[in-house]
């Protein structure tokens, strides 16, 4: 969903300056989305995005992409999945995007189920691009505590 915003280039004129920042700076933000079901589930977390790299933390998961690999870590279960980062046409999944006061509201179509997922991005901070890409891949220290199951699907 967050990577979708970075790829979302063809938007209304009112969001063009914001999208330019998303593509040319390091962005820190908090996110929230709700998955509908018998009991709605709201997921909250934080993210760092820089070009094709991102780091998302929330709901017990840590997801990192260094532009080449995507690591999904279940911190409680001590399981990790690593996949090759591939290009997706994120444009086809984003349905709405509006800038309201100091946050972005939108909806995203979940590819597997077709469910419409509303989301909010808050507390956007724009920082200069950094050469330090360490936040976007797991460090050796990450796996030092306990026995991890790592499934490498690359």
C-alpha positions as YAML, in Angstrom:
chain: A
units: angstrom
residues:
- id: 1
  name: UNK
  ca: [0.00, 0.00, 0.00]
- id: 2
  name: UNK
  ca: [2.75, 2.46, 0.92]
- id: 3
  name: UNK
  ca: [4.84, 1.59, -2.10]
- id: 4
  name: UNK
  ca: [1.70, 2.26, -4.10]
- id: 5
  name: UNK
  ca: [1.82, 5.91, -3.11]
- id: 6
  name: UNK
  ca: [5.38, 6.24, -4.34]
- id: 7
  name: UNK
  ca: [4.32, 4.85, -7.70]
- id: 8
  name: UNK
  ca: [1.14, 6.91, -7.86]
- id: 9
  name: UNK
  ca: [2.37, 9.58, -10.26]
- id: 10
  name: UNK
  ca: [-0.74, 10.44, -12.27]
- id: 11
  name: UNK
  ca: [-2.81, 12.29, -9.75]
- id: 12
  name: UNK
  ca: [-4.67, 15.55, -9.47]
- id: 13
  name: UNK
  ca: [-2.75, 18.81, -9.47]
- id: 14
  name: UNK
  ca: [-3.51, 19.37, -5.77]
- id: 15
  name: UNK
  ca: [-1.40, 16.33, -4.79]
- id: 16
  name: UNK
  ca: [1.42, 16.73, -7.31]
- id: 17
  name: UNK
  ca: [3.81, 18.60, -4.94]
- id: 18
  name: UNK
  ca: [3.26, 15.99, -2.23]
- id: 19
  name: UNK
  ca: [3.88, 13.10, -4.64]
- id: 20
  name: UNK
  ca: [7.09, 14.79, -5.82]
- id: 21
  name: UNK
  ca: [8.28, 14.80, -2.20]
- id: 22
  name: UNK
  ca: [7.36, 11.12, -1.86]
- id: 23
  name: UNK
  ca: [9.64, 10.29, -4.77]
- id: 24
  name: UNK
  ca: [12.62, 12.49, -3.87]
- id: 25
  name: UNK
  ca: [12.94, 12.37, -0.08]
- id: 26
  name: UNK
  ca: [13.03, 9.93, 2.81]
- id: 27
  name: UNK
  ca: [9.56, 9.83, 4.34]
- id: 28
  name: UNK
  ca: [8.60, 8.79, 7.85]
- id: 29
  name: UNK
  ca: [4.92, 8.22, 8.58]
- id: 30
  name: UNK
  ca: [2.37, 6.39, 10.67]
- id: 31
  name: UNK
  ca: [-0.27, 4.29, 8.95]
- id: 32
  name: UNK
  ca: [-3.60, 2.76, 9.81]
- id: 33
  name: UNK
  ca: [-5.84, 0.48, 7.77]
- id: 34
  name: UNK
  ca: [-8.92, -1.58, 8.51]
- id: 35
  name: UNK
  ca: [-9.61, -5.07, 7.21]
- id: 36
  name: UNK
  ca: [-13.35, -5.79, 7.15]
- id: 37
  name: UNK
  ca: [-14.75, -9.11, 8.23]
- id: 38
  name: UNK
  ca: [-17.00, -10.64, 10.87]
- id: 39
  name: UNK
  ca: [-15.00, -8.43, 13.23]
- id: 40
  name: UNK
  ca: [-13.16, -5.50, 11.67]
- id: 41
  name: UNK
  ca: [-9.43, -5.46, 12.38]
- id: 42
  name: UNK
  ca: [-7.52, -2.18, 12.49]
- id: 43
  name: UNK
  ca: [-3.77, -2.36, 11.92]
- id: 44
  name: UNK
  ca: [-1.51, 0.51, 12.97]
- id: 45
  name: UNK
  ca: [2.18, 0.96, 12.42]
- id: 46
  name: UNK
  ca: [5.01, 3.13, 11.20]
- id: 47
  name: UNK
  ca: [7.01, 3.24, 7.99]
- id: 48
  name: UNK
  ca: [10.11, 4.70, 6.40]
- id: 49
  name: UNK
  ca: [10.22, 5.03, 2.61]
- id: 50
  name: UNK
  ca: [13.11, 6.06, 0.40]
- id: 51
  name: UNK
  ca: [12.70, 5.56, -3.36]
- id: 52
  name: UNK
  ca: [12.32, 1.78, -3.87]
- id: 53
  name: UNK
  ca: [13.27, 0.93, -0.26]
- id: 54
  name: UNK
  ca: [10.86, 0.74, 2.66]
- id: 55
  name: UNK
  ca: [10.50, -0.46, 6.24]
- id: 56
  name: UNK
  ca: [7.10, -1.09, 7.85]
- id: 57
  name: UNK
  ca: [6.48, -2.06, 11.46]
- id: 58
  name: UNK
  ca: [3.10, -3.01, 12.86]
- id: 59
  name: UNK
  ca: [0.89, -5.87, 14.03]
- id: 60
  name: UNK
  ca: [3.91, -7.90, 15.17]
- id: 61
  name: UNK
  ca: [5.52, -7.77, 11.73]
- id: 62
  name: UNK
  ca: [8.60, -6.03, 10.42]
- id: 63
  name: UNK
  ca: [8.72, -5.77, 6.62]
- id: 64
  name: UNK
  ca: [11.86, -4.43, 4.96]
- id: 65
  name: UNK
  ca: [12.74, -3.93, 1.31]
- id: 66
  name: UNK
  ca: [16.19, -2.84, 0.14]
- id: 67
  name: UNK
  ca: [15.03, -2.62, -3.48]
- id: 68
  name: UNK
  ca: [16.30, -6.14, -4.24]
- id: 69
  name: UNK
  ca: [14.79, -8.34, -1.49]
- id: 70
  name: UNK
  ca: [11.71, -8.10, 0.71]
- id: 71
  name: UNK
  ca: [12.06, -9.48, 4.24]
- id: 72
  name: UNK
  ca: [8.90, -10.22, 6.25]
- id: 73
  name: UNK
  ca: [9.70, -10.97, 9.89]
- id: 74
  name: UNK
  ca: [7.18, -12.31, 12.38]
- id: 75
  name: UNK
  ca: [8.89, -10.99, 15.50]
- id: 76
  name: UNK
  ca: [6.91, -13.08, 18.01]
- id: 77
  name: UNK
  ca: [6.97, -16.31, 16.00]
- id: 78
  name: UNK
  ca: [10.63, -15.86, 15.02]
- id: 79
  name: UNK
  ca: [9.89, -16.65, 11.39]
- id: 80
  name: UNK
  ca: [11.23, -14.78, 8.38]
- id: 81
  name: UNK
  ca: [10.39, -14.93, 4.70]
- id: 82
  name: UNK
  ca: [12.64, -13.38, 2.10]
- id: 83
  name: UNK
  ca: [11.48, -12.84, -1.46]
- id: 84
  name: UNK
  ca: [12.84, -11.14, -4.52]
- id: 85
  name: UNK
  ca: [11.49, -7.61, -4.80]
- id: 86
  name: UNK
  ca: [9.55, -7.34, -8.01]
- id: 87
  name: UNK
  ca: [7.80, -4.58, -9.79]
- id: 88
  name: UNK
  ca: [4.06, -4.41, -9.42]
- id: 89
  name: UNK
  ca: [1.63, -2.11, -11.12]
- id: 90
  name: UNK
  ca: [0.46, -0.56, -7.86]
- id: 91
  name: UNK
  ca: [-1.69, 1.93, -9.73]
- id: 92
  name: UNK
  ca: [-4.31, -0.72, -10.40]
- id: 93
  name: UNK
  ca: [-4.92, -1.28, -6.66]
- id: 94
  name: UNK
  ca: [-5.24, 2.32, -5.44]
- id: 95
  name: UNK
  ca: [-8.82, 3.57, -5.74]
- id: 96
  name: UNK
  ca: [-8.92, 6.86, -3.87]
- id: 97
  name: UNK
  ca: [-6.39, 9.27, -2.46]
- id: 98
  name: UNK
  ca: [-7.14, 12.61, -0.81]
- id: 99
  name: UNK
  ca: [-5.05, 14.97, 1.26]
- id: 100
  name: UNK
  ca: [-7.10, 16.04, 4.28]
- id: 101
  name: UNK
  ca: [-5.61, 18.55, 6.73]
- id: 102
  name: UNK
  ca: [-2.26, 16.90, 7.57]
- id: 103
  name: UNK
  ca: [-2.86, 13.32, 6.43]
- id: 104
  name: UNK
  ca: [-3.68, 11.20, 3.39]
- id: 105
  name: UNK
  ca: [-6.89, 9.16, 3.21]
- id: 106
  name: UNK
  ca: [-7.44, 6.51, 0.60]
- id: 107
  name: UNK
  ca: [-8.71, 3.09, -0.33]
- id: 108
  name: UNK
  ca: [-6.77, 0.16, -1.69]
- id: 109
  name: UNK
  ca: [-8.08, -2.98, -3.39]
- id: 110
  name: UNK
  ca: [-6.50, -6.08, -1.82]
- id: 111
  name: UNK
  ca: [-5.29, -8.11, -4.83]
- id: 112
  name: UNK
  ca: [-6.08, -11.63, -3.56]
- id: 113
  name: UNK
  ca: [-9.62, -11.03, -2.26]
- id: 114
  name: UNK
  ca: [-10.71, -7.85, -4.04]
- id: 115
  name: UNK
  ca: [-11.65, -6.34, -0.68]
- id: 116
  name: UNK
  ca: [-11.65, -2.55, -0.42]
- id: 117
  name: UNK
  ca: [-9.28, -1.51, 2.38]
- id: 118
  name: UNK
  ca: [-9.49, 2.06, 3.71]
- id: 119
  name: UNK
  ca: [-6.22, 3.56, 4.96]
- id: 120
  name: UNK
  ca: [-4.86, 6.72, 6.56]
- id: 121
  name: UNK
  ca: [-1.27, 7.99, 6.47]
- id: 122
  name: UNK
  ca: [-0.43, 10.44, 9.28]
- id: 123
  name: UNK
  ca: [2.49, 12.39, 10.72]
- id: 124
  name: UNK
  ca: [4.31, 12.61, 7.40]
- id: 125
  name: UNK
  ca: [7.90, 13.80, 7.84]
- id: 126
  name: UNK
  ca: [10.08, 14.59, 4.85]
- id: 127
  name: UNK
  ca: [13.85, 14.19, 5.29]
- id: 128
  name: UNK
  ca: [16.74, 14.37, 2.84]
- id: 129
  name: UNK
  ca: [17.62, 11.12, 1.07]
- id: 130
  name: UNK
  ca: [20.22, 9.25, 3.10]
- id: 131
  name: UNK
  ca: [23.05, 6.99, 1.98]
- id: 132
  name: UNK
  ca: [22.42, 4.88, 5.10]
- id: 133
  name: UNK
  ca: [20.23, 2.04, 3.81]
- id: 134
  name: UNK
  ca: [20.61, -0.12, 6.93]
- id: 135
  name: UNK
  ca: [16.97, 0.38, 8.04]
- id: 136
  name: UNK
  ca: [15.82, -1.44, 4.89]
- id: 137
  name: UNK
  ca: [17.37, -4.85, 5.52]
- id: 138
  name: UNK
  ca: [17.75, -6.99, 8.65]
- id: 139
  name: UNK
  ca: [20.99, -6.81, 10.59]
- id: 140
  name: UNK
  ca: [22.84, -9.84, 11.95]
- id: 141
  name: UNK
  ca: [21.73, -8.78, 15.45]
- id: 142
  name: UNK
  ca: [18.11, -9.27, 14.43]
- id: 143
  name: UNK
  ca: [18.54, -13.05, 14.26]
- id: 144
  name: UNK
  ca: [20.91, -13.34, 17.25]
- id: 145
  name: UNK
  ca: [18.14, -13.91, 19.79]
- id: 146
  name: UNK
  ca: [16.59, -17.38, 19.64]
- id: 147
  name: UNK
  ca: [16.11, -19.86, 16.85]
- id: 148
  name: UNK
  ca: [14.66, -18.30, 13.73]
- id: 149
  name: UNK
  ca: [13.05, -20.17, 10.84]
- id: 150
  name: UNK
  ca: [14.06, -18.41, 7.63]
- id: 151
  name: UNK
  ca: [12.41, -19.32, 4.35]
- id: 152
  name: UNK
  ca: [14.27, -17.93, 1.36]
- id: 153
  name: UNK
  ca: [12.01, -17.78, -1.71]
- id: 154
  name: UNK
  ca: [14.38, -15.79, -3.94]
...
